[in-house]
Amino acid sequence: MAHWPEATTILKLIEAADTIMIHRHVRPDPDALGSQLGLKRIIERAYPDKHVYVVGGIARDLEFLGKMQHVEPEMYDEALVLVLDTANHERIDGPYALKGKTVVKIDHHPDEDEYATHQIVDTTVSSTSEIVAELARIWGLAIDEQSAFLLFAGIVGDTGRFQFRNATPHTFEIAADLISYGIDTNRLYRQMYKTNLATLQLQGYVLQNVQVTEAGVGYVKIDADVLRTFHATPEAASLLVNSFSGLEGLKCWVMFVENKDEIRVRIRSKGPVINEVAKRYRGGGHPMAAGATIDTWEEMDDVIAALEEVAAPFEFENEES
């Protein structure tokens, strides 16, 4: 069982609060939504008289997980705010999160912004959804099929269906426990990984246009013209970041996706630590998975060069690639 000294304090805050606002990061992924909606379900079942709200923008591709709620600024005056899966306060989805009476941060990203009054941050855990599942155990709060489905979705998303190195024995233990509640994993995989023809064709473009440097850095550029050609959104394009992850000789890779007046940078790695590179470009994340933002295509070459610096000296053990 995890050792989080703040766990007891946070449970007492939940028990004392009448209104609880649960936030997560902008452009949510399955872990952000799964942990947010899963925790809401757990709290509401344990304390049916409390007013629990999930706040943030709409994630069209993940609407099957649940919907967000409308809130007003004055509702935060006496509220407990729980912010999940969000390393930096700038990435919190919702303008009022830090206006709550008490703010709690629960996250698995490196702790570089202590924006909350209380926090549980554990970078050894695969996902925030895994943290929430473990907290439910510690707190003695019941999980049901619906909350198990949501938390399992979050774990699946952040572990790449248990393929990534962050899937630990404890992750599998938690996942097995969640499955025991009778969740339909086949339905989850169908909904999480379904695609349409336009996205599939865009994936073909990605595979045809990926480039790999001598240092083992893969990269692909998706500008506004490409998005228009394939009738794709920046969100849909960004989800294709792992399309070429199995490419031989690849150490780390990056996808650049134009989005209005900025360019999203999604970085992944098989070994070289890449989150320090992301920090240089208004970003951050995990050592093996990070994101950043640049303003011009001229900066793309700078990002690639920075990744080459960390990739070139890296060597796989047993010549793994």
C-alpha positions as CSV (number, residue, x, y, z in Angstrom):
1,M,0.0,0.0,0.0
2,A,1.3,3.5,-0.8
3,H,2.5,5.8,1.9
4,W,0.9,9.2,1.5
5,P,0.9,11.2,4.8
6,E,-1.6,13.7,3.4
7,A,-4.2,11.0,2.6
8,T,-5.9,11.2,6.0
9,T,-6.0,15.0,5.9
10,I,-7.5,15.0,2.5
11,L,-10.3,12.6,3.5
12,K,-11.1,14.8,6.5
13,L,-11.4,17.8,4.1
14,I,-13.7,15.8,1.8
15,E,-15.9,14.8,4.8
16,A,-16.1,18.4,6.1
17,A,-16.9,20.0,2.7
18,D,-20.5,20.6,1.5
19,T,-19.3,21.6,-2.0
20,I,-16.5,19.9,-3.9
21,M,-15.1,21.0,-7.3
22,I,-13.0,18.5,-9.2
23,H,-10.8,19.9,-11.9
24,R,-8.1,18.5,-14.2
25,H,-5.8,19.7,-17.0
26,V,-6.8,21.3,-20.3
27,R,-7.1,19.0,-23.4
28,P,-7.9,16.1,-21.1
29,D,-6.8,12.5,-21.8
30,P,-8.3,9.3,-20.5
31,D,-6.4,9.6,-17.2
32,A,-7.5,13.2,-16.5
33,L,-11.1,12.4,-17.2
34,G,-11.1,8.9,-15.7
35,S,-9.6,10.1,-12.4
36,Q,-11.9,13.2,-12.3
37,L,-15.1,11.4,-13.0
38,G,-14.1,8.3,-11.0
39,L,-13.4,10.3,-7.9
40,K,-16.7,12.2,-8.3
41,R,-18.6,8.9,-8.4
42,I,-16.7,7.5,-5.4
43,I,-17.4,10.6,-3.3
44,E,-21.0,10.9,-4.3
45,R,-21.7,7.3,-3.4
46,A,-20.0,7.6,0.0
47,Y,-21.5,11.0,0.8
48,P,-24.8,11.4,-1.1
49,D,-25.6,14.8,0.6
50,K,-22.5,16.5,-0.8
51,H,-22.6,18.7,-4.0
52,V,-19.8,17.4,-6.2
53,Y,-19.0,19.0,-9.5
54,V,-16.7,18.1,-12.4
55,V,-15.4,21.1,-14.2
56,G,-13.6,21.6,-17.5
57,G,-13.9,21.8,-21.3
58,I,-15.5,19.2,-23.5
59,A,-13.4,16.3,-24.8
60,R,-15.3,15.2,-27.8
61,D,-13.4,12.0,-28.4
62,L,-13.9,11.0,-24.8
63,E,-17.5,12.0,-24.1
64,F,-18.4,8.3,-23.5
65,L,-16.6,8.7,-20.1
66,G,-18.9,11.4,-18.9
67,K,-19.9,15.0,-19.1
68,M,-18.8,18.2,-17.4
69,Q,-21.0,20.5,-15.3
70,H,-21.6,24.2,-15.3
71,V,-20.5,26.2,-12.3
72,E,-20.6,29.8,-11.2
73,P,-17.7,31.7,-9.5
74,E,-19.5,32.3,-6.2
75,M,-19.8,28.5,-5.8
76,Y,-16.1,28.4,-5.0
77,D,-16.3,30.7,-1.9
78,E,-16.6,27.8,0.6
79,A,-15.7,24.9,-1.8
80,L,-13.0,22.3,-1.5
81,V,-11.2,22.1,-4.9
82,L,-9.5,18.9,-5.9
83,V,-7.2,19.3,-8.9
84,L,-6.2,16.0,-10.5
85,D,-3.5,15.1,-13.0
86,T,-2.2,18.6,-13.4
87,A,1.4,19.5,-12.7
88,N,1.3,23.3,-13.3
89,H,-1.5,25.7,-12.3
90,E,-1.4,27.2,-15.8
91,R,-2.8,23.9,-17.2
92,I,-5.8,23.7,-14.9
93,D,-9.0,23.6,-16.9
94,G,-11.3,26.2,-15.4
95,P,-10.6,29.8,-14.3
96,Y,-11.8,29.6,-10.7
97,A,-10.0,26.5,-9.4
98,L,-7.5,28.3,-7.2
99,K,-10.3,30.5,-5.7
100,G,-11.6,27.7,-3.6
101,K,-11.5,27.8,0.2
102,T,-9.0,24.9,0.1
103,V,-7.2,23.5,-2.9
104,V,-5.8,19.9,-3.1
105,K,-3.5,18.6,-5.8
106,I,-3.5,14.9,-6.6
107,D,-1.0,14.0,-9.4
108,H,1.7,11.7,-10.7
109,H,3.7,14.2,-12.7
110,P,7.0,15.7,-11.4
111,D,6.1,18.2,-8.7
112,E,7.3,21.6,-10.0
113,D,4.4,23.8,-8.9
114,E,3.1,23.6,-5.4
115,Y,-0.1,25.5,-6.1
116,A,-2.3,23.7,-3.6
117,T,-2.7,23.8,0.2
118,H,-2.4,20.0,0.4
119,Q,-1.1,17.5,-2.1
120,I,-0.4,13.9,-3.0
121,V,2.2,13.7,-5.8
122,D,3.7,10.4,-6.6
123,T,5.8,10.0,-9.8
124,T,6.3,6.3,-9.2
125,V,2.6,5.6,-10.0
126,S,1.4,5.0,-13.6
127,S,-1.4,7.4,-13.5
128,T,-3.6,9.6,-11.4
129,S,-6.4,7.1,-11.8
130,E,-4.2,4.5,-10.1
131,I,-3.7,7.0,-7.2
132,V,-7.4,7.6,-6.9
133,A,-8.1,3.8,-6.9
134,E,-5.5,3.4,-4.1
135,L,-6.9,6.3,-2.2
136,A,-10.3,4.7,-2.2
137,R,-8.7,1.6,-0.6
138,I,-6.9,3.7,2.0
139,W,-10.1,5.8,2.8
140,G,-12.3,2.7,2.9
141,L,-14.6,4.2,0.3
142,A,-16.4,1.8,-2.0
143,I,-15.8,1.4,-5.7
144,D,-18.6,0.2,-8.0
145,E,-18.7,-0.9,-11.6
146,Q,-19.0,2.7,-13.0
147,S,-16.1,4.2,-11.0
148,A,-14.0,1.1,-11.8
149,F,-14.7,1.5,-15.5
150,L,-13.5,5.2,-15.3
151,L,-10.4,4.5,-13.3
152,F,-9.5,1.5,-15.5
153,A,-9.8,3.7,-18.6
154,G,-7.4,6.2,-17.0
155,I,-4.8,3.5,-16.3
156,V,-5.2,2.0,-19.8
157,G,-4.7,5.5,-21.3
158,D,-1.5,6.4,-19.4
159,T,0.1,3.0,-19.7
160,G,-0.6,2.6,-23.4
161,R,-2.7,-0.5,-22.7
162,F,-0.1,-1.7,-20.2
163,Q,2.8,-1.5,-22.8
164,F,4.7,1.4,-21.2
165,R,7.4,1.1,-18.5
166,N,5.2,2.9,-16.0
167,A,3.0,-0.2,-15.7
168,T,4.3,-1.7,-12.4
169,P,3.2,-4.8,-10.5
170,H,1.1,-2.5,-8.4
171,T,-0.6,-1.1,-11.5
172,F,-1.5,-4.6,-12.6
173,E,-2.8,-5.4,-9.1
174,I,-5.0,-2.3,-9.1
175,A,-6.2,-3.0,-12.7
176,A,-7.1,-6.6,-11.7
177,D,-9.1,-5.3,-8.8
178,L,-11.0,-2.9,-11.0
179,I,-11.8,-5.6,-13.5
180,S,-13.3,-7.7,-10.7
181,Y,-16.2,-5.2,-10.5
182,G,-17.5,-6.5,-13.8
183,I,-16.5,-3.8,-16.1
184,D,-16.8,-4.4,-19.8
185,T,-13.2,-4.1,-21.0
186,N,-14.1,-4.9,-24.6
187,R,-16.5,-2.0,-24.7
188,L,-13.8,0.3,-23.2
189,Y,-11.2,-0.6,-25.8
190,R,-13.8,-0.3,-28.7
191,Q,-14.7,3.2,-27.5
192,M,-11.2,4.4,-26.6
193,Y,-9.6,3.3,-29.8
194,K,-12.3,3.6,-32.4
195,T,-11.4,5.7,-35.4
196,N,-13.0,7.2,-38.5
197,L,-11.8,7.0,-42.1
198,A,-10.4,10.6,-42.1
199,T,-8.3,9.8,-39.0
200,L,-7.1,6.5,-40.5
201,Q,-6.1,8.3,-43.7
202,L,-4.2,11.0,-41.6
203,Q,-2.4,8.1,-39.8
204,G,-1.3,6.9,-43.2
205,Y,0.1,10.4,-43.9
206,V,1.9,10.3,-40.6
207,L,3.5,6.9,-41.4
208,Q,4.5,8.1,-44.9
209,N,6.1,11.4,-43.7
210,V,7.9,10.5,-40.5
211,Q,11.6,11.3,-40.5
212,V,14.3,9.9,-38.3
213,T,17.6,11.6,-37.6
214,E,20.9,9.8,-37.2
215,A,20.6,10.3,-33.4
216,G,17.4,8.2,-33.4
217,V,14.9,11.1,-33.1
218,G,11.7,10.6,-35.1
219,Y,9.5,13.6,-36.0
220,V,6.5,14.5,-38.1
221,K,4.9,17.8,-38.9
222,I,1.1,18.3,-39.1
223,D,0.3,21.8,-40.2
224,A,-3.1,23.4,-40.9
225,D,-3.0,22.5,-44.5
226,V,-2.6,18.8,-43.6
227,L,-5.4,19.0,-41.1
228,R,-7.8,20.5,-43.7
229,T,-6.8,17.9,-46.3
230,F,-7.8,15.1,-43.9
231,H,-10.7,16.9,-42.2
232,A,-9.0,16.3,-38.9
233,T,-8.8,18.3,-35.7
234,P,-5.6,19.0,-33.8
235,E,-6.9,16.8,-31.0
236,A,-7.4,13.8,-33.3
237,A,-4.0,14.4,-34.9
238,S,-2.2,14.5,-31.6
239,L,-3.6,11.1,-30.6
240,L,-1.5,9.6,-33.4
241,V,1.8,10.4,-31.6
242,N,2.5,6.7,-31.0
243,S,1.7,5.6,-34.6
244,F,5.3,5.0,-35.4
245,S,6.6,4.1,-32.0
246,G,7.7,0.6,-33.1
247,L,10.1,2.0,-35.8
248,E,13.5,0.3,-35.6
249,G,16.2,2.5,-34.3
250,L,13.9,5.0,-32.7
251,K,15.0,6.4,-29.4
252,C,12.5,9.2,-29.0
253,W,10.0,10.9,-31.2
254,V,8.0,14.1,-31.5
255,M,4.8,15.2,-33.3
256,F,4.3,18.8,-34.2
257,V,0.6,19.8,-34.6
258,E,-0.6,23.2,-35.6
259,N,-3.5,24.6,-33.5
260,K,-4.7,28.1,-34.4
261,D,-1.9,30.5,-33.4
262,E,0.4,27.9,-31.7
263,I,2.0,24.5,-32.4
264,R,1.5,21.6,-30.0
265,V,4.6,19.5,-29.4
266,R,4.0,15.9,-28.2
267,I,7.2,14.1,-27.2
268,R,7.6,10.4,-26.4
269,S,10.7,8.3,-25.5
270,K,11.9,4.7,-25.2
271,G,14.8,5.7,-22.9
272,P,16.3,9.2,-23.2
273,V,14.8,11.6,-20.7
274,I,12.8,14.2,-22.6
275,N,10.8,16.2,-20.1
276,E,13.7,18.6,-19.5
277,V,13.6,19.5,-23.2
278,A,9.8,20.1,-23.0
279,K,10.4,22.5,-20.1
280,R,12.4,24.8,-22.4
281,Y,9.4,25.2,-24.6
282,R,6.6,26.1,-22.2
283,G,5.9,22.5,-21.3
284,G,6.8,19.5,-19.1
285,G,5.6,16.1,-18.2
286,H,7.1,12.7,-17.5
287,P,10.7,11.6,-18.3
288,M,9.3,9.4,-21.1
289,A,6.2,11.3,-22.2
290,A,5.9,15.1,-22.3
291,G,4.4,18.0,-24.1
292,A,5.3,21.6,-25.0
293,T,4.2,24.5,-27.1
294,I,6.0,26.6,-29.7
295,D,4.9,29.6,-31.7
296,T,6.6,29.2,-35.1
297,W,7.7,26.4,-37.4
298,E,11.2,27.8,-37.2
299,E,11.4,26.6,-33.6
300,M,10.7,23.0,-34.7
301,D,14.3,22.5,-35.7
302,D,15.4,23.8,-32.3
303,V,13.2,21.2,-30.5
304,I,14.6,18.4,-32.8
305,A,18.2,19.5,-32.1
306,A,17.5,19.5,-28.3
307,L,16.1,16.0,-28.5
308,E,19.1,14.9,-30.5
309,E,21.4,16.1,-27.7
310,V,19.7,13.8,-25.2
311,A,19.2,10.9,-27.7
312,A,22.7,10.7,-29.2
313,P,24.5,9.4,-26.1
314,F,21.7,7.0,-25.0
315,E,22.2,3.3,-25.7
316,F,19.7,0.6,-25.2
317,E,20.6,-2.3,-22.9
318,N,20.9,-5.6,-24.7
319,E,20.6,-3.6,-28.0
320,E,16.9,-3.1,-27.4
321,S,15.3,-0.6,-29.9
